[in-house]
């Protein structure tokens, strides 16, 4: 068998041809004194500073253990069998005519034969050592006392103390509180994703109780629409889509049957304020919390736990046909790792498939040990095709009874159909039998398909060159106790390995440095438009530094101490002075503040934020009065025309096209066109942070969209029903419906002039007086829908 090619990088690394220094008598060779000088004199030029050839760096023992394209140069378990010595003693290296002198080879052999390599090998694995831990995100958060401030009159809680202390240090302070109408609209859009109706606004403005705003927050948090709004945020991070397989063909859709049950599970969980640690645990290991295999009946709690694991069934999968080999199966597992690491840990680990992390102290070994937690359920040697990855929503025993019943019915029908004449009474009997057949739904769930397989590190990420066997373990630098071994939790049900349940316990431990921080930071981002750490999916070294690290840690610990409640966190944030600030720049102070903090990192005012794509569409439907607020169920289909301008189908009911955007069929690559224009995410894996653009195409879409024009006509009908034919009252009503406020005097005058001008133009062009008035009012409502005030949260 021919010997495989050795990379030229490794070949050049072994050009140790200079005379080695003499050994100290009676002592084994020392790396720094005897070995490193040989490598430094002859090999560092190619395998030292800069970009080492073939990815191989010879400057340290750790880097040689890490290796390059052909694997580690040193083997700490069997040092004398290291590739470095093998290639030298066989005369294959260095290349060319000159070979290593016998004395130099002996120095290498003696050094490797001693226990020096084992002693110098990092005990925590390559790329991980105690000096790496000081990065703030890899340390356990500490709840420090809120700082003292001068202007105590602006403090409503600890959040304000942390923020104002930094502002005062720069000679700044909070902006004034915003007006009551703006605060009302901000709260509605933030918590339920819908603008307040005129009667809701009127009730709030008339409520003069000191705690009127706090009562408003409580009402919105109790609304079932809260779960729809905040569930959508999580579904981004999870990478939720309704189709399976590749989504590269506009005209072809492969529905992922039953995955909508996971979407509804998420909405229910947010509405119930399910503790975040429990929410994570159910999604990672719900199947390991219930003995569903041996149950006589699948109870609603069991069904809920199985549905939760749909979180791990959202990955794009190309393995539906036999021609897709093991490499595509591993791609699925790799993307599960990417999705979970960015959504839960807030760190990027994708690069660790092939090598140690370039910035963070996470080794390739860490990566594959963590991946072993998923391999009993995503076993590449015992693979389930994506179309077969579901469980019935009944227990195995119930399924067997249903199958037996249906088989008996099929036999009876078969016997009856042997009668060639098929009289009417016979056909009726066949129909009755067919109607008596029982059925069950599909739950897209994850479960262990068998005993845990052998897990291995893949050299350079190549699944065709597996390396050493690995045991499942947690990431060392994120394990504060130093214990990384995965133990099967006692509460694991049935025969499952318990690996994912152990992972969930590790992630939700109060000692874990990242999980609570990631949760808090993501919530902060959705309230303020930017997280305390701006890079939501990357709290590592290559991510942004936190603007207020002490505040982030205080909130993270406080969340854990108070039951991991997201709704409580909302109340803390939304009742703060920081949240209640005006987003407008005060004329007398903005010059100094703008110069000092132009990006508003210190939060001296509220940020102006554009609504997300789904909330734009939902708000248009809401002010038109036709929003169908039905919750849950299978997704509503969208069209897929050749021009790509997709629309919502008006089925299965006439109002289906008016459902909230959360319930529309979610495609990985081709979202509904109006949502795509407003930055609805493409989901190659998941989306931890949306783009927030402001483009001409958005304006043109709103000006020309049939959907928006239809809704403007509906708004106009509501306005006429309330205000009659009086122009001034029509303008008042239009502003209340669309912008939740009355017009100013100047706006009133300009809008009335617009109505008169449009009316005259339409009449001149031959439209009837009644139609001219209606179309003019529709145009006014259309312009209000196109305004920045409607599309943005102040």
N, C-alpha and C positions, 0 to 999 in steps of 0.2 A: 504494500500500500504506500503510495507516495506521501512524503512528509508534507503537511500543510505549509503554505507560504507563511513566513514570519514577516511582520511589518518592517519596512525599512527604518521606521522610527525606533523600534526595539533594537534593530541591528546597530544603528548608530549609537544608541545608548550604551552599548557594550564595548565601545572602543577605548578600553582602559589599557593603553599601550605604554604609558610612561612608567618609569621605574618607581616602585612603591617604596615608601620610607621603611626603614628597618623596624622589626618588631621589638618590643621591650621583652627581654628575657623573662620567662616564667609567667607571662601574662597573656591572656587571649587578645586577639586583635581588637582594637577600639575603633568604633565607627568614625568618630571625629578625628582621631589621630592617625589611623592607618588606612581606612577604607575611603572616607570622604575625599581626602586629597587626590586620590586616583581619579575619582569620578569628576571632581571639580576641574582638574587640569585638562581632562580630555572629553568630557561629556556635557558639562553644564551649558556649553555654547548652544547645543540643540535641545537639551532636556533640563534647562534651568529656568532662568528668568524669561519673561515674555510668554509666548504661547508655545509650550513644549510640543515637539513633534510626536505624533501619534498619541497625544494626550498624556504622555509619560513624563513625570517630573522626578528627577533623581536626587533632589537636594535634601530630602529627609526620608527617614525610614517610613513615616506615615504615608508620604506620597508614593513610595515604591510599593507599599502594601495596597494602596489604592489602585495602582497600576494604570495601564493605558488600554489601547485598542485590543491588545492580545491578552488582557487580563493582568492580574497582579504579578509584579516582578519578584516578590518575596512571598513565601508561604510560611506563616508563623507556626503552623502546626508541624510542618516537616521542612524546616529551613534548608537542609542540605539537598532537598529535591526542588528547590526554587528554580524557576525558569531562568533567572539570572545566571546561576552557576551551571545549569544544564547546557545552555547555549555556548558558554565559554569553554567548558571542558570537552565538548564535542567538536570544537574547532569551527563551529559555524559562525561565531562572532568573535571579534569584530570582522566585518566584511573586508574583502581585499586580501592582499598577500600577508600583511603583518598580523600576527596573532599575539594573544596575551602571553606574556612570559610565564613560565612555570611558577616562579616565585610569586607573581601577582595572583595567579589562580589559587595558590596555596593560602595566601592571605584571605582571599574571599571565602575559601572553604572553611578555614579555621574560624573565621568570624561567624559564619553561618552555623557551624557545628556547636558553637557556644550557645548559651541561652540569651544572647544579647538581643536577637530579633524579637523573641517572645516578650522580653522585659520592656522593650521599647514600643511594642505594638499598643496602640491606644485601647485601654480596657473597655471604653464606651463605644468602640467601633470607629472606623475611619471617619474623619470629618466631625467628630463629636468629642468635646473635652470640656472640662470645667471652665476654662477661660471663655468659652463660647456662651455660657449661660447669662452673662450680664446684659445682653440685649433685653430691653425692658419687657418685650412681649413674651419672653421665655421664663420670666420670673412670676411667682405667685402674686396676684394683685393684693395690695395692702390698702385698707380703709383708713386713710389719714383724717385727722380733724379738719373740718373746713376752715379756711384761713380767716383772719380778722380783716375787716374792711372799714374804710372811713365813712362812706355813705350807707349807713345801715338801713336807711329808709327805703332803699331799693331792693332789699333782700326779702324774698318770699320763701326761701329754702336753701339747702346746701348747694344746689346747682348754681344759684346766683352768687353765692359767696366765692366759689372757685373761679367763676368767670369774671366777676367784678374785681377781684384781687389782681388779676392780670391786666385788666383794663386800667385800673388806677395806677398800676406800676408804669404804664405808658402815658399817663396823663389823660386818660379817656374815661368815659362812663357809658352806661346804657342810654339808648334813645328813649324817648317818651313812649308810654303805652299807646298802642294803636287804638283806633275808635272801635266802638262796640260792634258795628256792622262788619268791619274787616275781620275782627276776632271771631265773630260768628261764622263767617264763610270759611275762614282758615280752619276752624275746628271741624266743621262738617266735611270739608274736602280731605282733610288729613285723616279723619277717623272712619268715615263711611264712604268717601269717594263720590259723594253726590252733593250738589248745592242745596241750601235750605229753600224750602217752598216759602212763598210770601207769608202765609199764615204762621209758619214756624218762626220766621224772622220777626214778625210783629209780636208774637208771644214773648220772645226773648227780649226784645227792646223794651217791652212794657214791664218786664220783671225787674224790679228795683231792689230785690233782696241782696244783701251783701255777698251771698254765696251763689248768686244766679249763674255765674259762669261755671263754677264747680258742678252745679246741678246739671248744666248743659253737657259737660264732659261725661258725667255718669250716664245720662240718657243715651248719648251717642255710643258709649262703650257697651251699653246693654242692647243696642240695635243689632239685629241679625246681619245687617249690611256691614257691620264692623268686620266680621270674619271674612266677608268677600273682599273687602279692601286690603286688609293686612295679610290674608291668605295669599293674595296675588303676589305680594312682596316675597313671601317664602317660596312660592312656586317658581319664581325666577331663579332663586338660588338653587332649587332642586332640579331645574331644567325640565319643568313639566311641559309635555306635548301630548296630543291625543293620537298621534300616528306612530307606528313602529317602522322598522327598517329604514332605508335610506330615503330622504325626502328631496331628491335632486331633480325630480320630474314634476313640473307644475300640474300636469294633467293626471298624474297617478297618485292616489292616496291609499295607504294601507292603514286602516284604523287599528288602534291598539285597544281591542275590545275590553271594556270594563275598567280601563285605567281612570275613567272619570270618577269612579268611587274613591280613588285616592284624593282627587281634587276636593270632593265633598268632605272627606275625612279632615282635610286641612282646614276647611272653612268651619266645620264643627269644633275643631280643637281650639281655634282662635276665639270663637264665640264663647266657649266654655272657660276661657282663660286657663287652659290646661298648663300646668307647670312646665316650663321650657325643658327641664331635665327629663320629665316624663315624655314630652313630645318627641325629643330626640331618641330616647330609649325605644319607644314604640316603633319609630320608623326604621331604626337599625335592627331591631330584634323582636318585633312584636310576635313573630311566630315562635320564638323561644320562651315566651311568657305564658303560653297556653298549650295544653296537651290536646291539640285539635285532632291529632291523628287517631286517638283512642276514644274520642268523645262520641256518645250516642247521638247527640244533637249539637249542631254548631250554634252556640248561643250568640246573641248580639254582641256581647263583649269580645268573644272569640273572633267574630267576623270583623270587628273593628280593629283588633290587633293585627290580623292578617292583612287587612286593607292598608294599614299604616306602612307596611313594608313595600308598598308600591313606590315609595321613595327611591328604592334601589332597582326599580324596573323601568326607569325613564331613559336609559342610555340608548343612543343610536346603535342599532345592531344589524350587521350584514350577514348573519350566519343562518339565514332561513333555508339555504339550499346546501346540498352536500359538497359542492365545489369550493365553498368557503372553508378554508382550513383552520388549523389551530392558531395561526397568527391572528386571524380575525377574532377568534374567541378571546385571545389575550387582549386584543384591543378593547373589547368590552370591559374586561376587568380593569384595565389601565384607566379607562374613562370613569369607571365607578370610583376609583381612587382619586381622580382629579376632582370629580363633583363633590365627594364627601370632604376632601381636604379644604377646598375653597369655601364650601358652604358652612362647614362646622368648625374647622380649625382656623380658617382665615390665613392659611399659608399655601404657597404654591409648591407642589411636590412633583410636578410632571417631569421635570428634568432628572429626577432621581431614578427614573426608569433605567437610565443609561450610565449615570455617574453620580458622585456625591454632589449635593447642592452647591452651586457656585457661590451663593451668598449666605445661606443659613446653615447652621450646624446639623444638617439632616443628611445622613449617609444613604447610599444606595441600599445598604443592608437594612437600615431602618425602614426604607420604603417597602422592600419585599417581605419583611417580617410583618409589617402592618397589613400588607395585602393578603397575607395568609389568613387573616380573620375572615375574609370574604370567600376564600377558595372552597370551603365545604359546600357552599351554595352556588358559586360560579366555578364549578369544577370543569376545566377544559377537557378532561378525559371522560367525563360523564355529562355531556352537554345537553341542555334543553334548548330546542329551537325557539325563537321568540314567539312564534304562533302557538307554541305548546306551554308557555310559561304562565299558566293560570291555575288557580284552585277553584273548584266549585264553591258556591256560597252555601253549601251544605256539608255536613260531616261525611267522611268516607263511608260510614254505615248508611247514612241517608242516601248518598249517591248510589250505593249498591242496590238499595231497595227501589229507588227510582228507575235505575237501569233495568232491573229485573221486571218491574211493572211494564215499562215501555217495550221490552222485548216480547212480553206476553201479548201486548196489544198488537204489535207488529205481526206476530204469528196469526192472530185472529183475523187481522185485515188481509193477510196473505191468503188465508183459506177462503175468505169471502170473495176475493178478487179472482179466484180460479173460475168462478161462474162467468162464463163468457157473455151471457145475456145482460147481466147487470140491471135488473129492474130498479125502479125508483126506490122501493123500500130497502133494497140491498145497498144502494148508494147512500141512502140516509143512514143506515147502520154503520157503514164505513166512515162516514163523516162524524158520527157520534163517537166511535171508537178513537178516531184520530184526535178529536177534541179532548178525550179523556187522558191523553198522554201528559205526563208530568215533565217539568223542566227545572233547570237551576241556572243561576247567573254565573258570571265569571269574575273572580277576584284576581287582579294582577298582583301576585304576592311573591315573596322570596322565602325560600326554605332550604335547609340542607338536603341535598339530593342523595347523600350517602355518607360514609365515613370520611373524615378529612383526608385529602390527598397529600402526597409529599410536596412540600413547597420548596422552591429553589430560587436563588438569585440568578437573574438572566444577565450574562456578561454583555456589557454595552447595550443592554436592553433587547438583545436579540433572543427571541424565544427558541431559536434553533441551537443555541449554545448555552444550555443551562449550566449553572455552576453548583456550588456547594448546597447541601440540604439546609433548610432553615426551619426554625421553630417560630410560631407566631409570637410577636412581641410588640410593645408599644414604642413610640418614638422616645429615645433616651432623653434628649434635651428637654422634652415636655413632661417628663416624669419626675416630679419634684422629690419623690421618696427614693428614687434610684432603682425602684423595682419595675421591671418592664415585662416580666413573664406573664403570659396570658393563662389564667386559671379558670376552669369552668365554674361559673357561679352556682351556688347551691340551689337557687330558685329556677334554674334552667329546666324546662319541661320536656318530657319525652326523651327521645334519643338524640336530640340536636347537640351539636358540639359545644354550644354556649359561647363560641368565640365572639360573635357579634354582640351578644349581651355583655360580655366582659369589656368589649370596646366601648359600649355605651356607658358602662359604669365608670370607666377611666375618663371618658370625655366629660362626664357630668360630676366628677369629684370636685369638692371645694378646693382641692389642691391643684386642679388643672389650670394652667395659666391663660388659656386662650378662649375657652368656650363661652364663658359669661361676657368677656370683653367683646367678642365678635357679635353676640346678641345685642348688647347695649349699643355698640358702635353702629350697627345696622339700623336700629330704631332711631338713633340720633340723626343719622343721615336722612331718613325719610321725614323727619320733622323739621330739620334745618336746611336740607338741601346739600349738606356735606357732613361726612362723619368726623368725629374727633380725630380719627385716622382716615384720611381722604380715600385711601385705597381699601375698599371694604373687603376684598378677597385676599388681601396680602398685608398682614401685620408684621411680616418678617423684615429683614434688613433692607431688602430692595423695595419695600413699600414706603409710604410716607410716614414721617414722624408724627406722633400725636400732638395736636395743638394744645391739649390740656390733659396730660397724662394722669395727674392726680385725680381729676374729675372722672376720667374713664375708669380708673381703678376703684374709686369710691362707689360709683354706680354699679360696677360689676360685683363687688362684694355685697353691696346692699341688695341687689337682686337675688343673690344666692341666699342671703340671710332671711329673705322674706318670701320664700316659696317659689322662686323663679317666676314671679308673676309679671307678664308683659303689660297687663292693664294697669297695674300699680305703677310701672315705669312710665306709661303714658301720662298718668295723673301728675307724677313728679315733674315731668318735662313741661307739660302744657300749662301747669299752674305757675310756672316760674316767670319771673320778670323778663328773662331772656327771650322766652317764647312769645310773650305778650307785646314785645316791642313793635314799633312801627318799622316798616321796611323802607320808608321814605327818608331821604337824606335831609336833615334839618339844615336850613340855609345858613344859620349862624355858626355851626360847628363842623360842617362836613368837610371843609377844606383841610383842616388839621387832621381829622380822622382819616380822610381819604388818602392823604399823603403818607400817613403813618401805617395804615393798614388797608390798602386799596382792595384786597381780596376778602376783607371782613373775616379773617381767621379768628379774631378775638371776639367776634359777635357783639360789636357796638351798635348794631341794628339787626333787624330780621332780614333774612335773605329772600329775595324775590324768586319764586320757583314756578317753572312751567308744569302744568299738569301732565301726568303720564298719558300715554296713548289711550289706554282703556278708559281712563277717567274723562278724557276729552269727549270720547264718543258717548259714554254713559251720561255725562252732564248735558250734552245736546239732547239726548232722549228724555232726560228728566224735565228740562224746561219746556220741551214740547208736549209734555203731559202724557206721553205714550209709552214710557218705560215699563216693560213687563218685569215685575219684581219677583217672579217665580224663582225659587232657589233650587239648585241641584239638578241631578239627572244627566242623561246622555248629552253630549255636546250638540249644539246647533250647527248644521252643515253650512259651509260657505261655498260659493261657486268658484270654478277654476277656469275662467275664459282664456282664450289664447293671448289676449292683450295684457293679461295679468291684473286687470282692474277687478279684483274679486269683490263680491257682495255677499250679504247674508241671505240664505234661503228662507223663504216664508213658509217653513214647514218644520215640525209636524202640525203646528197650529198657526193661525193667521198672525198671532202676535209674537211668534218665535223670533222674527227678525228684530224685535225690540227688546230682547233679553239683554242682560248685562254682558259686557264683553268677556268677562271671566268664563262664561258658559258657551262661547263660540268655539268651534273646532280649532284647536291650537296646532298649527303646523310648525315643524322645526325650521323650515327655510322660507316658507311662503305664508306669512300672516296676512290677515285681512288688509287690503291695500291702504285704507285710511289709517289703520293702526301702524302699518309699516312706515308711513310718511311721518308719523309722530314718534318714531324710534322704538316701536315694539321690537323686542330683541329677537335676533336669530339665535337659535339654540344649538350650536355645535355640540356643546356638553351642557352648560348651564350659563346663567348670567348673574353674577354677583353685583353688578353695577351697570345701570343703563346709561347709554349716551343721552345727552339732553341738548339737542340742537335747536337752532332757530333759523329756518331756511325759507327761501322764497317759495319753494314747492309746497310748504305747509300753508302759506297764505293762498296760493293758487288753488290748492285742493279745497280749502274751505269756501273759496269764492265760487267754484265751479262744480262741487260735488252735488250730485242729485240727492244724496242722503241729507246733506246739510240744508239744501234748499227746501226739501220736503218738511224737515223739522222746523225751519223758519216759518213756513206756512202754517204749521200747527201752533206755533207760538202766537202768530198773528191772530189765529182763530180764538185762542184763549184770551188774548188782549181785547178783541172786539166783544167777546162775551162778557167781559168784566167792565170795560170802559165805554162801550157803545161807539158812537160815531164822533165823540168829542176828541179833537186832536190832542189837546193838552193832557187829557186823562189817558189817552192811548199811549203817549210817550211815557207818562208816569208808570203805567202798568207794564209796558215793555221793559223798562229798566228794572222794575221789581222782579219780574219773572227771570230775566237773564242775568242781571248783575246784583240782585238782592239789595238795591238801594234806590232812592229817588234820584232823578237827574238834577244837576245844578241848574241855575237860572240860564246860564249860557247854553248848556246842553239842551234844555227845553226849547229854547228859541231856535237853535240850529236844527233840531230834529223836526220841529213843526215846519220850518222852511223847507226841509228836505221832503217831507210828506206832500206839501203843496206843489213843489217842483215836479216830483215824480208823478203825482196825480195828473197834472197838466200835460206832461209828456205822454203818458199812457192814453189820455183822452184824445190828444192830437193824433195819435197813431191808430185811432179807431176802436179803442176798447170802451166797453160800456162804463158808465159812471161807477156802478157798484164794483165791477171787476177792477177798475182803475184804483179805487180806494183800497180794495183788498190787496192788490199787488204792491201798492206803495207801502202799505203797512208790513207786508212780508219782506220787502226790501230793507226796511228799517230794522226789523228783527234779525234779518240775515247779517246786516252790518254789525249789530251788537254781538252776535255769535262769533263774528270774525275778529272782534276786538281783543287786544292783549289782556284787558281786564277780565274777560271771560276765560281766557286760556291760561292765565297765570294765577297763582296764589300770592297775595301780597303779604 
